[in-house]
Amino acid sequence: MQKIPNKIVLMLVFLVTSVSAYSQHFSEILQYSMTEVDGSARTVGAGGGLSALGADFGTITQNAAGLAQFRRSEFVITLGLDNTNVKATFGTNNVSTKKSFMQLPNVGVVFASRPQNIKWKTMNFSVGYNRQISYNRSFNYEGPAKGSITQRFSADADDLGLNYLDNYGSGLAYDVGAIYDLGSDLYYETDFDGVEEAFFHRQEVTESGHMGELTIALAGNYDDKLSVGGSVGIPILEFQKEKQYFEEDKNNVIPAFDKLRYDESLTTSGTGFNAKLGLIYRINQMFRTGLAIHSPTWISLTDNYNNTMLYQYTENNTQKTNEKTPDEAGIFEYKVVTPWRAIVSLGTIIGRKGFISADVELVDYSSSSFNLTSDIKTTETKNLERELNKSIDNSYRQAVNFRIGGEYALNDLRFRLGAGFYGSAIENDKSVKRVLSSGVGYRTDGFFVDLAYRYSLGKEGYSPFVGDFMKPNGAVLNTRKSTISFTVGLKF
C-alpha cells in the first residue's frame, strides 16, 4: 500500500490513537489532571492533609502559605520505594502482576528570614521539587472472548481509499492482510466476519514515568495571625507505555486465521506552568484554617509513537506470516489544560502533644481540555478538538477529595496516621479511591528523619481498543499500591 507523509493525516492518526486507543475514553486528560499528595515522609505519613499547618516542604505545593510557618532555613530530600499489584479480571480469569521501583518524591531548600518590620514575623523563600503522581505499573490479562481487533480496524477503514488509511492502525492491518477489500468497494472484510466462536485473547501493558513539579514559592507571616504565600510551578512529565496485544486460534475454530500480534509504543514528555495562592489564618492558639487556589496547569506535550503488527493465516494449505512496522515513528505536539483546584483546610494543635489536620479539595475535571490548533489551524483539527473537549465535558464531573491526618509527639519521636478519600472524575461513577498511611519520625534541633508507609486501593475498567467489537470488551483492574518514603532534613 502506498503511503503519503501528510502532516494532517499523521496528526489525526496520533490524536485518535493516543487519546482513544491508548487512553480509554479520553482518560489521557485525567492522567495529567489527577494528582496525589506526595513529597516528604511527614506529609505522606499524616495523609497529606497538612495545608492549614504548613512548616513542611511537602505542603508547599498544596498551600504556599505554609512556607511562612518555617522559623529556620531547611534542606530536605526524600527517597521512595513504590510497589504496585494489579489484578486484572477478564471474564472469569484473574491475573496478578507486581512491580517495584525507586523514586525521588521530594528535594528542596527553604530560606527563612525575619524582616525588620516588626509586624512581619517571617518572609521565606523556597525552591524545590515535589512528585505529584507516579505512572509505574504493569498488568496483563488473558482468556477467551468473541470478536477481534481487526474488526475495529475494518470499521476505521470503511469508505476510505488506501492512501487515507491510518499508517499506524487500519493501514498497518491492511498491509499484513488482517483486513482486505474483496470487492474494491471500500468496504473492508476480516477473517472474523460472521464468526460467533470465542477464541484466545491476551494483552500485556507496561507503564512507567511520573509527573512532578518544580516549585518556586514566597510567603510571609504577618503578626502571627495571617500567613500569605504564592508559588509558580513548572510541572515536568515523563511517561512511557508499551502494549503487546495477542489473538490466537488455539482450537482451530476460525477458518484461515492463526494468530495476530499488535505492539504499540508511546513516549510522552512535556513541561508546563501554573500559579498558586494560599492563606492560613490563626484563629487562636489551638485552631488554624487555610484556603488555597490553584490555577489550571498549561502543559505542552510531545508524543513519540510507533506500532508493529504481525498477522499469520493459512491460505490454500499454506501458512503465511506478514509483519509490518511503519517506515518512521510519529511525532505529535499538542497542549492540555488541567482544572482549577480549591482547597479548604482546618487544623488543630493539641498543646505540645501533636496535631490533627484535614483538607477538602474540589476539582472540576470536566473543565480540562485539549488544544490541538496552536500548531495546525485547519478545519480538521478544529473539529477534532471540539469533539474531544465536548466528550470531556460530557464524560467527566466535579469531584471532592478529603484528606485527614494527625501526629502525636513523644519527646523527640513523632507518630503519624492519615487517610485520604478521592472521588471519581467519571460521570455517574460513585466509586472512591481510598488511601491509608502511617509514619514515624525523629526530630532534634538541627536534624530530622521521617519514615512513612502509604497504601491505596483503586478500581478501573480497561479496554484494549475503542468500540464494542469484543465480548467481554475489556478487563477490570484492581490496583493495590504501597509506598515507603524516607526523608532526611537539615535545619540551618
C-alpha positions as CSV (number, residue, x, y, z in Angstrom):
1,M,0.0,0.0,0.0
2,Q,1.3,3.4,-0.9
3,K,1.7,5.9,2.0
4,I,1.7,9.7,2.0
5,P,3.6,11.7,4.5
6,N,0.8,14.2,5.1
7,K,1.1,16.2,8.4
8,I,-2.6,16.5,8.8
9,V,-3.2,12.7,8.4
10,L,-0.4,12.0,10.9
11,M,-1.9,14.4,13.4
12,L,-5.3,12.7,13.1
13,V,-3.7,9.3,13.5
14,F,-1.8,10.2,16.6
15,L,-4.6,12.1,18.2
16,V,-7.3,9.4,17.7
17,T,-4.9,6.6,18.6
18,S,-3.2,8.1,21.6
19,V,-6.4,9.7,23.0
20,S,-8.8,6.9,22.2
21,A,-7.0,3.6,21.9
22,Y,-4.3,4.4,24.4
23,S,-6.3,6.4,26.9
24,Q,-9.6,4.5,27.0
25,H,-12.3,7.2,26.5
26,F,-10.2,10.3,27.0
27,S,-8.5,9.3,30.2
28,E,-5.3,10.7,28.9
29,I,-6.5,14.1,30.2
30,L,-7.1,12.5,33.6
31,Q,-3.5,11.3,33.6
32,Y,-2.4,14.9,33.8
33,S,-5.3,16.2,35.9
34,M,-5.3,13.7,38.8
35,T,-2.5,14.0,41.3
36,E,-1.6,12.6,44.7
37,V,-0.3,14.5,47.7
38,D,3.3,13.3,47.8
39,G,6.6,14.8,48.8
40,S,8.1,14.4,52.3
41,A,7.6,11.4,54.5
42,R,5.9,13.6,57.1
43,T,3.3,14.8,54.7
44,V,2.7,11.3,53.4
45,G,2.5,9.7,56.9
46,A,-0.1,12.3,58.0
47,G,-2.3,11.6,55.0
48,G,-1.4,14.7,53.0
49,G,-3.9,16.9,54.9
50,L,-1.5,19.5,56.4
51,S,-2.4,22.5,54.4
52,A,-3.6,24.5,57.4
53,L,-0.4,23.9,59.4
54,G,2.5,24.1,56.9
55,A,6.1,24.1,58.1
56,D,6.8,21.0,56.0
57,F,8.2,21.1,52.5
58,G,5.6,18.6,51.2
59,T,2.8,21.0,51.9
60,I,4.1,24.0,49.8
61,T,2.6,22.7,46.6
62,Q,-0.8,22.4,48.3
63,N,-0.9,25.7,50.2
64,A,2.1,28.0,49.6
65,A,1.2,30.0,52.8
66,G,2.6,27.0,54.8
67,L,6.0,28.2,53.8
68,A,5.6,31.1,56.1
69,Q,5.4,28.8,59.1
70,F,9.1,27.9,58.8
71,R,11.2,29.6,61.6
72,R,14.6,28.3,60.3
73,S,16.1,27.5,56.9
74,E,16.0,23.9,55.9
75,F,17.2,21.4,53.3
76,V,15.2,18.2,52.8
77,I,15.4,15.2,50.5
78,T,13.1,12.1,50.2
79,L,13.6,8.7,48.7
80,G,10.7,6.4,47.9
81,L,10.1,2.8,47.1
82,D,6.8,2.1,45.3
83,N,5.2,-1.3,44.9
84,T,2.1,-2.0,42.8
85,N,0.0,-5.1,42.5
86,V,-2.6,-5.1,39.7
87,K,-5.2,-7.9,39.5
88,A,-6.8,-7.9,36.1
89,T,-10.2,-9.7,35.7
90,F,-11.1,-10.7,32.1
91,G,-14.3,-12.7,32.0
92,T,-13.7,-15.4,34.6
93,N,-9.9,-15.2,34.5
94,N,-7.7,-13.3,37.0
95,V,-4.1,-12.4,36.5
96,S,-2.0,-10.5,39.1
97,T,1.1,-8.6,38.2
98,K,3.6,-6.9,40.7
99,K,6.1,-4.1,40.0
100,S,8.6,-2.3,42.3
101,F,10.6,0.9,41.6
102,M,12.6,3.6,43.3
103,Q,11.6,7.2,43.2
104,L,12.7,10.7,44.3
105,P,9.5,12.2,45.6
106,N,11.0,15.3,47.1
107,V,14.0,17.6,47.3
108,G,14.2,21.2,48.2
109,V,15.5,24.1,50.3
110,V,13.8,26.8,52.4
111,F,15.5,30.1,53.1
112,A,13.9,31.7,56.2
113,S,14.3,35.3,57.1
114,R,12.9,37.8,59.7
115,P,12.1,41.2,58.2
116,Q,12.9,44.4,60.0
117,N,9.2,45.3,60.0
118,I,8.0,44.1,63.4
119,K,4.6,43.1,62.1
120,W,6.0,40.6,59.6
121,K,7.4,37.7,61.6
122,T,8.9,35.8,58.6
123,M,9.5,36.3,54.9
124,N,10.6,32.9,53.4
125,F,11.6,31.7,50.0
126,S,11.8,28.1,48.8
127,V,12.8,26.2,45.6
128,G,12.5,22.5,45.1
129,Y,10.7,19.6,43.6
130,N,7.7,17.5,44.7
131,R,6.5,14.5,42.8
132,Q,2.8,14.7,42.1
133,I,2.0,11.2,40.7
134,S,3.8,8.0,39.6
135,Y,2.7,6.2,36.5
136,N,4.7,3.0,37.1
137,R,2.7,-0.2,36.9
138,S,2.3,-3.4,34.8
139,F,-0.7,-5.6,34.1
140,N,-1.8,-8.3,31.8
141,Y,-5.0,-10.3,31.2
142,E,-6.0,-13.2,29.0
143,G,-8.8,-15.6,28.3
144,P,-11.5,-16.5,25.7
145,A,-13.5,-13.7,24.1
146,K,-15.6,-13.2,21.0
147,G,-14.6,-10.6,18.4
148,S,-11.3,-9.2,17.1
149,I,-9.3,-6.0,17.0
150,T,-9.3,-6.4,13.2
151,Q,-13.0,-5.6,13.2
152,R,-12.0,-2.2,14.8
153,F,-9.5,-1.6,12.0
154,S,-12.1,-2.6,9.4
155,A,-14.6,-0.1,10.8
156,D,-11.9,2.6,10.8
157,A,-11.1,1.9,7.1
158,D,-14.6,1.7,5.6
159,D,-15.2,4.3,3.0
160,L,-11.5,5.3,2.8
161,G,-9.1,4.7,-0.1
162,L,-5.8,3.0,0.6
163,N,-3.9,6.3,0.7
164,Y,-6.1,7.5,3.5
165,L,-5.8,4.6,5.9
166,D,-4.1,5.1,9.3
167,N,-0.5,4.2,8.8
168,Y,-0.4,3.0,12.5
169,G,-3.7,1.2,12.6
170,S,-6.0,0.3,9.8
171,G,-3.3,0.8,7.2
172,L,-1.0,-1.5,9.1
173,A,-3.7,-4.1,9.3
174,Y,-4.2,-3.9,5.5
175,D,-0.5,-4.3,4.8
176,V,-0.3,-7.5,6.8
177,G,-3.6,-9.0,5.4
178,A,-5.6,-8.6,8.6
179,I,-8.2,-6.6,6.6
180,Y,-8.9,-6.6,2.9
181,D,-11.2,-5.2,0.3
182,L,-12.5,-8.1,-1.8
183,G,-15.0,-6.1,-3.9
184,S,-12.9,-3.0,-4.2
185,D,-15.9,-1.2,-2.8
186,L,-14.2,0.5,0.1
187,Y,-15.9,-1.9,2.4
188,Y,-13.2,-3.9,4.2
189,E,-13.6,-7.5,5.3
190,T,-11.9,-9.6,8.0
191,D,-11.4,-13.3,8.8
192,F,-13.8,-12.8,11.7
193,D,-16.9,-11.6,9.8
194,G,-19.8,-13.9,10.9
195,V,-17.7,-15.7,13.5
196,E,-19.5,-16.3,16.8
197,E,-17.0,-18.6,18.5
198,A,-14.8,-17.4,21.3
199,F,-11.0,-17.6,21.0
200,F,-7.9,-16.7,22.9
201,H,-7.0,-13.1,23.7
202,R,-4.1,-11.6,25.7
203,Q,-2.6,-8.2,26.4
204,E,0.5,-7.1,28.3
205,V,0.8,-3.5,29.4
206,T,3.8,-1.7,31.0
207,E,3.6,1.9,32.1
208,S,6.4,4.0,33.6
209,G,7.2,7.5,34.4
210,H,6.0,10.3,36.7
211,M,4.8,13.9,36.8
212,G,6.5,16.2,39.3
213,E,6.6,19.9,39.9
214,L,9.5,22.3,40.3
215,T,8.1,25.0,42.6
216,I,9.4,28.4,43.5
217,A,7.5,30.0,46.4
218,L,7.5,33.1,48.6
219,A,5.5,33.5,51.8
220,G,5.2,35.7,54.8
221,N,3.7,35.6,58.3
222,Y,2.0,38.8,59.4
223,D,1.7,39.3,63.1
224,D,1.5,35.6,63.8
225,K,-2.1,35.8,62.6
226,L,-2.2,35.7,58.8
227,S,0.2,33.8,56.5
228,V,0.1,34.6,52.8
229,G,2.0,32.8,50.1
230,G,2.3,32.3,46.4
231,S,4.1,29.9,44.1
232,V,5.0,29.3,40.5
233,G,5.0,25.7,39.4
234,I,6.7,24.1,36.5
235,P,5.3,20.6,36.0
236,I,7.7,18.1,34.4
237,L,6.2,15.0,32.8
238,E,7.7,11.8,31.5
239,F,5.5,8.8,30.5
240,Q,6.1,5.6,28.6
241,K,3.7,2.9,27.7
242,E,4.4,-0.4,25.9
243,K,1.5,-2.6,24.9
244,Q,1.5,-6.1,23.3
245,Y,-1.8,-7.4,22.2
246,F,-2.3,-11.0,21.1
247,E,-5.1,-13.1,19.4
248,E,-4.7,-16.7,18.6
249,D,-7.0,-19.5,17.3
250,K,-5.6,-22.3,19.5
251,N,-8.6,-24.6,18.9
252,N,-8.9,-24.1,15.1
253,V,-12.4,-22.7,15.2
254,I,-11.8,-19.8,12.8
255,P,-11.1,-20.5,9.1
256,A,-7.9,-19.0,7.7
257,F,-6.8,-17.1,10.9
258,D,-4.0,-18.4,13.0
259,K,-2.7,-15.6,15.2
260,L,-2.1,-11.8,15.5
261,R,0.2,-9.6,17.5
262,Y,-0.1,-5.8,17.7
263,D,2.6,-3.9,19.6
264,E,2.2,-0.2,20.5
265,S,4.8,2.1,21.9
266,L,4.2,5.6,23.2
267,T,6.6,8.0,24.9
268,T,5.1,11.3,26.1
269,S,7.2,14.2,27.6
270,G,6.4,17.8,28.4
271,T,6.6,20.8,30.7
272,G,4.1,23.4,31.8
273,F,3.2,26.2,34.0
274,N,0.8,27.0,36.9
275,A,0.4,29.5,39.7
276,K,-1.0,29.0,43.3
277,L,-2.1,31.3,46.0
278,G,-2.7,30.4,49.7
279,L,-3.8,31.8,53.0
280,I,-3.5,30.5,56.5
281,Y,-5.3,32.3,59.4
282,R,-4.6,31.5,63.0
283,I,-7.9,31.7,64.8
284,N,-6.4,31.2,68.2
285,Q,-3.6,29.2,69.8
286,M,-5.3,26.0,69.0
287,F,-7.1,26.4,65.6
288,R,-5.9,27.3,62.2
289,T,-7.7,27.4,58.9
290,G,-6.5,27.7,55.3
291,L,-7.6,28.4,51.8
292,A,-5.6,27.7,48.6
293,I,-6.5,28.3,44.9
294,H,-4.6,26.5,42.1
295,S,-4.7,27.9,38.6
296,P,-5.1,25.5,35.7
297,T,-1.9,23.9,34.6
298,W,-1.0,24.5,30.9
299,I,1.2,21.7,29.6
300,S,2.9,21.4,26.2
301,L,3.3,17.7,25.3
302,T,5.2,15.7,22.6
303,D,4.1,12.2,21.7
304,N,6.6,9.8,20.0
305,Y,4.6,6.9,18.7
306,N,5.1,3.7,16.7
307,N,3.4,0.3,16.2
308,T,4.2,-3.1,14.8
309,M,1.7,-5.7,13.6
310,L,2.1,-9.4,12.8
311,Y,-0.6,-11.4,11.2
312,Q,-0.5,-15.2,10.5
313,Y,-3.1,-17.0,8.4
314,T,-3.5,-20.2,6.3
315,E,-4.4,-19.9,2.6
316,N,-4.5,-22.9,0.2
317,N,-3.0,-25.1,2.9
318,T,0.0,-22.7,3.2
319,Q,0.7,-20.8,6.3
320,K,1.6,-17.1,5.7
321,T,3.1,-14.7,8.2
322,N,3.2,-10.9,7.5
323,E,4.8,-8.4,9.8
324,K,5.0,-4.6,9.3
325,T,6.3,-1.5,11.1
326,P,5.7,2.0,9.7
327,D,8.7,3.4,7.9
328,E,9.0,6.2,10.5
329,A,7.9,6.8,14.0
330,G,5.4,9.6,14.5
331,I,5.8,12.8,16.5
332,F,2.8,14.8,17.5
333,E,2.8,18.0,19.6
334,Y,-0.2,19.3,21.4
335,K,-1.3,21.0,24.7
336,V,-3.6,20.2,27.5
337,V,-5.2,22.3,30.2
338,T,-5.9,20.8,33.6
339,P,-8.6,22.1,36.0
340,W,-8.7,24.8,38.7
341,R,-8.5,23.4,42.3
342,A,-9.7,24.9,45.5
343,I,-8.5,23.5,48.9
344,V,-10.1,24.4,52.3
345,S,-8.3,23.2,55.4
346,L,-8.6,23.2,59.1
347,G,-6.0,22.2,61.7
348,T,-5.8,22.0,65.4
349,I,-2.7,21.9,67.5
350,I,-3.0,20.0,70.8
351,G,-0.6,21.7,73.0
352,R,2.9,20.1,72.7
353,K,1.4,16.7,72.1
354,G,0.6,16.9,68.4
355,F,-2.0,18.0,65.9
356,I,-4.9,16.9,63.7
357,S,-5.5,18.5,60.3
358,A,-7.8,18.0,57.3
359,D,-8.2,19.2,53.7
360,V,-11.2,19.3,51.5
361,E,-10.3,19.7,47.8
362,L,-12.7,20.5,45.0
363,V,-11.7,19.7,41.4
364,D,-13.8,20.0,38.2
365,Y,-12.4,17.5,35.8
366,S,-14.9,18.5,33.1
367,S,-13.1,21.8,32.7
368,S,-10.0,20.0,31.4
369,S,-9.3,20.5,27.7
370,F,-7.1,19.6,24.7
371,N,-5.5,22.3,22.5
372,L,-4.7,20.9,19.1
373,T,-4.8,24.0,17.0
374,S,-1.8,26.0,18.3
375,D,0.4,24.5,15.6
376,I,-2.0,23.3,12.9
377,K,-5.1,25.5,12.4
378,T,-7.2,23.5,10.0
379,T,-10.9,22.6,9.8
380,E,-10.0,19.0,10.7
381,T,-8.0,19.9,13.8
382,K,-10.6,22.4,15.0
383,N,-13.4,19.9,14.6
384,L,-11.5,17.2,16.3
385,E,-10.5,19.5,19.2
386,R,-14.2,20.5,19.6
387,E,-15.3,16.8,19.6
388,L,-12.7,15.8,22.2
389,N,-13.5,18.7,24.5
390,K,-17.2,18.1,24.2
391,S,-16.7,14.5,25.1
392,I,-14.6,15.5,28.2
393,D,-17.4,17.9,29.2
394,N,-20.0,15.1,28.9
395,S,-17.9,12.3,30.5
396,Y,-16.3,14.0,33.5
397,R,-17.6,15.8,36.5
398,Q,-16.6,17.7,39.7
399,A,-15.0,15.6,42.4
400,V,-14.4,16.1,46.1
401,N,-11.2,14.8,47.7
402,F,-10.8,14.6,51.5
403,R,-7.6,14.1,53.4
404,I,-7.1,13.9,57.2
405,G,-4.1,13.1,59.4
406,G,-2.5,13.6,62.7
407,E,0.7,13.5,64.6
408,Y,1.5,12.6,68.2
409,A,4.7,13.8,69.8
410,L,6.6,11.8,72.4
411,N,9.8,13.7,73.3
412,D,11.8,13.7,70.1
413,L,9.7,10.9,68.5
414,R,6.7,11.6,66.2
415,F,3.9,9.1,65.4
416,R,1.5,9.7,62.5
417,L,-1.6,8.4,60.9
418,G,-3.6,9.6,57.9
419,A,-6.3,8.7,55.4
420,G,-7.5,10.1,52.0
421,F,-10.7,9.6,50.0
422,Y,-10.6,10.6,46.3
423,G,-13.9,10.9,44.4
424,S,-14.2,9.6,40.8
425,A,-13.8,12.0,37.9
426,I,-16.2,9.9,35.8
427,E,-19.8,11.0,35.4
428,N,-22.2,8.6,37.3
429,D,-19.3,6.7,38.9
430,K,-19.7,6.7,42.7
431,S,-16.5,4.8,43.4
432,V,-14.0,6.3,45.9
433,K,-10.2,5.7,45.9
434,R,-9.1,5.0,49.5
435,V,-5.6,5.8,50.8
436,L,-4.3,4.9,54.2
437,S,-0.9,6.0,55.7
438,S,1.2,5.9,58.8
439,G,4.6,7.2,59.8
440,V,7.2,7.8,62.4
441,G,9.8,10.5,62.8
442,Y,12.7,11.6,64.9
443,R,13.4,15.4,65.4
444,T,16.2,17.3,67.1
445,D,17.1,21.0,67.0
446,G,19.0,20.8,63.7
447,F,18.2,17.4,62.2
448,F,15.3,15.2,61.5
449,V,14.4,11.9,59.8
450,D,10.9,10.6,58.9
451,L,9.6,7.3,57.6
452,A,6.2,6.8,56.1
453,Y,4.1,4.0,54.6
454,R,1.1,4.6,52.3
455,Y,-1.4,2.0,51.0
456,S,-4.0,2.7,48.4
457,L,-6.8,0.8,46.6
458,G,-8.3,1.7,43.2
459,K,-10.5,0.1,40.6
460,E,-11.0,0.9,36.9
461,G,-12.1,-0.5,33.6
462,Y,-9.7,-1.1,30.8
463,S,-10.3,-1.9,27.1
464,P,-7.6,-2.7,24.5
465,F,-9.4,-0.7,21.8
466,V,-12.4,1.6,21.4
467,G,-15.7,0.1,20.3
468,D,-18.0,-2.8,21.1
469,F,-16.3,-5.4,18.9
470,M,-15.2,-7.8,21.6
471,K,-17.1,-9.6,24.4
472,P,-16.0,-9.2,27.1
473,N,-14.8,-5.9,25.8
474,G,-12.1,-5.3,28.4
475,A,-10.8,-6.1,31.8
476,V,-11.4,-4.8,35.3
477,L,-8.2,-3.6,37.1
478,N,-8.0,-3.7,40.9
479,T,-4.8,-1.9,41.9
480,R,-3.1,-2.1,45.3
481,K,-0.2,0.3,45.7
482,S,2.1,0.7,48.6
483,T,4.8,3.4,49.1
484,I,7.6,3.6,51.6
485,S,9.1,7.1,51.9
486,F,12.3,8.1,53.8
487,T,13.1,11.8,54.4
488,V,16.3,13.4,55.8
489,G,16.3,17.0,56.7
490,L,18.8,19.6,58.0
491,K,18.0,22.9,59.6
492,F,20.4,25.8,59.4
